[in-house]
């Protein structure tokens, strides 16, 4: 498993496609309205949106993340870093920040590589 994270519009997907020799057809684009597990593609893009969908559907985020990790050990996961900035007023968005942070901790523990992309530059952390 590989985790790639960084701020919005920092080049995470472009990096993943180029570095791993993949195409847009290899990408599962998560949306905040679909709580079903993202499957069937090599790259899971914006897993933070899937976590938001889980929250909106009152699903157990930790359980869903653990099942996803077990079933997709070779996935390349891309996540927006939403831990910085102003703390949202909206309770769901505050909870999203917490759940994404917890999920990234679990994903990191199960990843062979962790890469941060900032301004299009990748830095390998693990």
Secondary structure, DSSP 8 states (H G I E B T S, - for coil): -EEEEESTTSSHHHHHHHHHT--GGGEEE--TT--S---SSSEEE-HHHHHHHHHHTT--HHHHHHHHHHH-TT-EEEEE--SSS---SSHHHHHHHHHHHHHHHHHHHT-SEEEEEETTEEEE--
